[in-house]
């Protein structure tokens, strides 16, 4: 555990620099909150004009305090912050929370950098600036200007928005989602999400880390720490509209957007992404209180057929479709329900079910090895008491003898149900007021388990690649002053990463074209190579299916004429002669260098699927072949690859190999490749491989 971060989040003493005697001021509020929330360690208000504040002796300067100080909370105006940070450094303070606003968020990056560099000079770390402060139930510490600590619990919230943190602090009581810590990180000038994930992973009072994110500064570090984290992380990402699309030069660039890349990065790093604030609270409740779900067998026990159906629908919607329970499970459950109940799944113990039905049914089901996760639903009835049902559910799980699998509950009814739900949550059972939410919570626990299974894998690194050769080709193009490769060069780079490109060579003369066509083997395709003609087909500068030397001679003449008609002074390097691949299913593979997460791979089906439907998916590079196979299932049209309507499945394994190698190429060459496309890539029948027909690489600006 980082001792400096620990000093800010669990300080043994706190100075408040800018503490005030004026109850209207933030500097007063922080001292008042520390006092009122029961912080037990010494508090030293610092203010040049006051003797004491709220019973604490006040010092004119932090350097005047004759005791050791772990952390300082800063509430002086921005222009005084550098000076007081230096004082704190000289005093030997370990870490700082800077509440003050007026730094990079209003454009004053220089002031912010100055403050960080002074802090680092003294080995101090900073949370903030521009924050509400830090709250921790386990230390009764409210070092913030929001009035009270959150409902006590096992989650930790790290929020980039201060206002939202204040609102969530209050909402923890109405939502009944408990947090041990709430940390406002503001501008992340120094400590960022990655640092706090690493810290909270080792914090004994945290079981689940909840993040409210507007932007991540260093995507690679975020992913690295999230991957290392053994506790569930849930993130709500604000600002999901696409950005930068218009400026993007390649096809992939226009399809990428920060939202999709964030989504991919979260999934790859094992972070559950919340849809909205409600979902963030609901999922936090489940992830904080329950273990992950190790298999797909979800069993639903209900006293109401209707809510059972709603839960069944939700199970399918959230990726956990119900299966009938095995016969032995059904036979045992039947013993605890009237003859008109149903023991299949959902298990309907019927409206007449009382304590015994819930107790025995849940106890047996929870303990049975077939069941990986249990949803228990209850509709309030006139013959049952919700509190007694809640206790029966709790006791049945406690007494089942089983552990390590999740349960989620839904109570639907009035005030008595509300009270019973509160009781269940206090006993660590996530309970919701709608059946779909209980099922969704279990689906999140299942997804979390699946993500954790792959997120810890070592990064993919193939051995059958020749990065040096690719760099030589790129260097030669740069030497000619180009910032994009011509197709022939791009294909050679692809080939260096063992991508199955169709052979393509540059012919400078008609005779060379004939020679190359014979080497490659007929039929061939010919295209103009000119920096002035980017849309070759529009210019009539592509000829396909050339079967003989005469065809090549004719094509040379026609392409040359058309090109000069298109642009009379076009600079012409020659013509690309390439093997004509037989046609089959077209896909597109491409990449962008995302400003947050770096090289990012895109995949989709070609033609209308990509142009009109924008049916594409992203992964932060590199990815291994398993991830590449999963990636193929993520697009809506994935059935086409799997063999829709009796067609033979496509060679998904070979495609996975291409995706994985491509991802490694863009990762390895991240300093060189800004954007790239392989469009189209032809995927043949299973076992018959893949051909990369066209290649495009746009270089980074140097
Ligand atoms: N050492 C110690 N105390 C100092 C000081 C120094 N070098 N310089 C000033 N002070 C004292 C002041 O005398 C004052 O105390 P007083 O009321 O007893 O006179 C106190 O620090 C605060 O200074 P003041 O000038 O009154 O500022 P303020 O309270 O109006 O505002 C901030 C200070 C930090 C609250 C304000 O600048 C700010 O940033 N507000 C926004 C904070 C925020 O919303 N953050 C979260 C965003 S999500």
Boltz pocket constraint, residues with backbone or C-beta under 6 A from the ligand:
constraints:
  - pocket:
      binder: B
      contacts: [[A, 17], [A, 18], [A, 19], [A, 20], [A, 21], [A, 22], [A, 25], [A, 26], [A, 27], [A, 46], [A, 47], [A, 48], [A, 49], [A, 50], [A, 60], [A, 74], [A, 75], [A, 76], [A, 77], [A, 78], [A, 80], [A, 84], [A, 99], [A, 100], [A, 101], [A, 102], [A, 130], [A, 131], [A, 132], [A, 161], [A, 162], [A, 163]]
      max_distance: 6.0
